[in-house]
């Protein structure tokens, strides 16, 4: 049977076991800390996808569901000729990763769920409504996209992080501004999240799994991480004190170590030969 051509764009770099990074609501595969990705590429073949509506996947079919986005990840693996992969998903990307684990268990080598939540009805709603409202507001008149995104992402981090690490926030703002997600696509993604349910299916996951969550995550309450770890059989759980919704920025070393633990490889090993980074904006497709 011929593999389905991906409806989404993706890029890769590094060599080793395949590791798929799936980002959250509004964020594309561009929006990961570059130095952190480079460290991963020393030990993994890192595949970064642009979810439907984000990055260079703006013209993917709509409307769509979480199931559709999980199938997109499987189609990318087909295109990349990777039989299996460790899948690391953050926020909405963690929801996509859970759905991938349930529907494509033979393709899953390991699962890392970062700052995310279980499906309905098991998730805990955050109390920080004002933070969420700020995240969906439009830029003010005359405000540059980089300034807008820097302010937006700063509210998602733990206490004092944005002041201590302004360059980390600035890098993420630049990455997001490079290819912002159109508002109509933000709404499509939110609809996919709101329609996602059947938490009881998490018990089917039997691959090595880990859950990572910050205690100061105001977008997805830390109780969600605790519930996920309890619902997925034998899942590891790492709670990051003082960390908000962006562990790749706020706790990159701890996250590297957890990915390495799930993959049973050393993410800090000496750099090996790295394949060329198939970078923005080229789309990759399976061979005919």
C-alpha positions in Angstrom: 0.0 0.0 0.0 1.3 3.4 -0.9 2.1 5.8 2.0 -0.1 8.9 2.3 1.6 12.1 1.3 1.8 14.4 4.3 -0.5 17.4 4.4 2.0 19.2 6.5 5.5 20.5 6.3 8.5 19.2 8.2 12.2 19.5 8.6 15.0 17.3 10.0 18.5 17.3 11.2 20.9 15.1 13.0 21.3 11.3 13.0 20.4 8.4 15.3 17.0 7.2 16.4 14.1 9.2 15.0 12.7 11.8 17.4 9.6 13.8 16.4 9.0 17.2 18.1 5.4 18.3 18.0 4.8 21.8 19.2 1.7 23.4 20.8 -1.1 25.7 19.9 -0.1 28.5 17.5 3.6 27.3 17.4 5.3 25.7 14.5 8.3 23.4 14.1 10.4 26.6 13.8 9.6 27.6 17.5 12.1 25.4 19.5 15.2 26.7 21.1 17.9 26.3 18.5 20.7 25.4 20.8 18.5 22.8 22.5 17.6 21.3 19.1 21.3 21.1 18.2 22.0 19.1 21.3 19.3 16.7 20.4 20.7 16.4 16.9 23.9 15.1 18.3 22.1 11.9 19.3 18.9 11.8 17.4 17.5 12.3 13.9 15.2 15.2 14.9 12.1 15.7 12.9 10.1 18.9 13.6 6.6 19.1 12.2 4.5 22.2 11.4 1.0 21.3 12.7 -2.0 22.0 10.5 -2.4 25.8 10.3 1.1 26.6 11.7 4.4 27.5 10.0 4.4 26.3 6.4 1.3 24.1 6.9 -1.2 27.0 6.6 -2.9 25.5 3.6 -3.6 22.0 5.1 -7.2 20.8 4.8 -9.7 22.2 7.3 -11.6 21.5 9.6 -9.5 18.9 11.3 -9.4 16.9 14.5 -6.7 15.7 16.9 -6.9 12.4 15.2 -6.1 14.0 11.9 -3.1 15.7 13.3 -1.9 12.4 14.8 -2.3 10.8 11.4 -0.2 13.7 9.9 2.7 12.6 12.2 2.4 9.1 10.9 2.4 10.3 7.3 5.6 12.4 8.1 7.2 9.2 9.4 6.3 7.4 6.2 7.7 10.3 4.1 10.9 10.2 6.2 11.1 6.4 5.8 11.2 6.0 9.6 9.4 2.9 10.9 9.3 4.1 14.5 10.0 7.3 16.4 10.2 8.7 19.9 7.5 11.4 19.9 7.9 14.4 22.2 4.9 16.7 22.3 4.4 20.0 24.1 1.0 21.5 25.1 -1.3 20.8 22.2 1.5 18.8 20.7 1.4 16.6 23.7 -2.3 15.9 23.0 -1.4 15.0 19.4 1.4 12.8 20.7 -1.1 10.9 23.0 -3.5 10.4 20.0 -0.5 9.1 17.9 0.4 6.7 20.7 -3.1 5.3 20.8 -3.7 5.0 17.1 -0.2 4.1 15.9 1.3 2.0 18.7 3.6 0.1 16.4 5.2 3.3 15.2 5.9 4.5 18.8 9.4 3.9 20.3 8.8 6.2 23.2 6.6 9.1 24.4 7.5 12.3 26.1 4.6 14.6 27.1 5.5 18.1 28.1 3.3 20.7 29.7 0.2 19.0 28.4 -3.1 17.4 29.6 -5.1 14.3 29.2 -8.3 14.1 27.1 -11.7 15.0 28.4 -13.1 14.4 31.0 -9.8 13.9 32.9 -8.2 17.3 32.6 -8.1 20.1 35.1 -9.1 23.6 33.9 -6.6 26.3 34.8 -7.7 29.3 36.9 -5.6 31.8 35.0 -8.2 33.0 32.6 -6.5 36.4 32.2 -3.3 34.7 30.8 -5.3 32.8 28.2 -7.2 36.0 27.2 -3.8 37.8 26.7 -2.5 35.0 24.5 -5.4 35.3 22.0 -5.4 39.2 21.8 -4.3 40.8 18.6 -1.2 43.1 18.5 -1.7 46.7 19.4 -1.6 49.3 16.7 2.0 49.9 15.7 3.3 47.0 17.8 5.8 44.8 16.0 5.2 41.1 15.8 8.4 40.3 17.7 7.4 42.7 20.5 3.9 41.2 20.6 5.1 37.6 20.7 7.8 38.4 23.3 5.1 39.8 25.7 2.8 36.9 25.0 5.4 34.2 25.7 6.7 36.0 28.7 3.4 35.5 30.4 3.6 31.8 29.9 6.9 31.3 31.8 7.6 30.8 35.5 8.2 33.7 37.9 11.1 35.8 36.9 12.2 33.8 33.9 11.6 36.4 31.3 13.6 38.9 33.2 16.5 36.5 33.8 16.6 35.1 30.2 15.3 37.9 27.9 17.3 36.4 24.9 15.5 33.1 25.2 12.2 34.9 25.0 13.5 37.1 22.2 14.6 34.0 20.2 11.1 32.4 20.6 9.5 35.7 19.5 11.6 35.9 16.4 10.9 32.3 15.5 7.1 32.8 16.0 7.1 36.0 14.0 8.9 34.4 11.1 5.8 32.5 10.2 2.9 33.4 12.5 -0.2 31.3 12.5 -3.3 33.0 11.0 -6.2 33.7 13.4 -8.5 31.5 11.5 -6.1 28.6 11.9 -5.8 29.3 15.6 -9.5 28.8 15.9 -9.4 25.5 13.9 -6.7 24.3 16.3 -8.7 25.3 19.3 -11.7 23.4 17.9 -9.6 20.3 17.6 -8.5 20.6 21.2 -12.1 21.3 22.5 -13.4 18.2 20.7 -10.8 15.8 22.1 -11.9 13.2 24.6 -12.1 9.6 25.8 -9.3 9.7 28.5 -9.8 6.1 29.3 -7.9 5.2 26.1 -4.6 6.2 27.8 -4.4 2.8 29.5 -3.6 1.3 26.0 -0.2 3.1 25.8 2.5 0.5 26.4 5.6 2.2 25.1 8.2 3.9 27.4 6.6 7.1 28.5 7.4 10.2 30.5 5.5 13.2 31.6 7.2 16.6 32.3 5.3 19.5 33.9 6.2 22.8 35.6 4.7 23.7 39.0 4.0 27.3 37.7 2.3 26.3 34.5 -0.6 28.8 34.4 -2.0 27.6 31.1 -2.2 23.9 31.9 -2.3 23.2 35.6 0.3 20.9 37.0 -2.4 18.5 38.2 -2.9 17.6 34.6 0.7 16.3 34.4 0.1 14.3 37.6 -3.1 12.8 36.2 -1.4 11.9 32.9 1.4 10.1 34.7 -1.1 8.1 36.8 -3.2 7.1 33.8 -0.4 6.0 31.4 1.0 2.6 32.6 4.5 2.8 34.1 5.0 6.4 33.0 7.9 8.4 34.5 7.0 11.7 36.0 9.2 14.8 36.3 7.8 17.9 38.1 9.9 21.0 37.6 9.8 23.5 40.5 9.3 27.1 39.5 8.9 26.3 35.7 6.0 27.5 33.7 4.5 26.4 30.4 7.8 26.4 28.3 10.1 23.7 29.7 12.4 23.6 26.6 13.3 27.2 27.4 13.1 27.1 31.1 14.5 23.7 31.9 16.3 22.5 28.8 18.9 20.2 30.5 16.3 18.4 32.6 14.2 17.9 29.5 17.2 16.6 27.5 17.9 14.1 30.3 14.3 12.8 30.3 14.2 12.4 26.5 17.5 10.5 26.8 16.1 8.3 29.6 13.0 7.4 27.5 15.2 6.7 24.5 17.9 4.9 26.5 20.5 6.9 24.8 22.8 9.7 26.0 21.6 13.0 24.8 24.8 14.6 25.9 27.1 12.2 24.0 29.9 13.5 21.8 28.6 14.9 18.6 28.4 12.4 15.7 28.2 13.0 12.0 25.1 15.2 11.4 23.0 15.0 8.3 22.2 18.2 6.6 19.4 20.2 8.2 16.4 20.0 5.9 15.3 23.4 7.0 12.6 25.9 6.4 10.5 26.0 4.3 10.9 22.9 2.2 8.2 20.2 2.5 9.3 16.5 2.4 7.2 13.9 0.6 7.5 10.1 0.2 9.1 8.6 -2.8 6.6 7.6 -5.6 
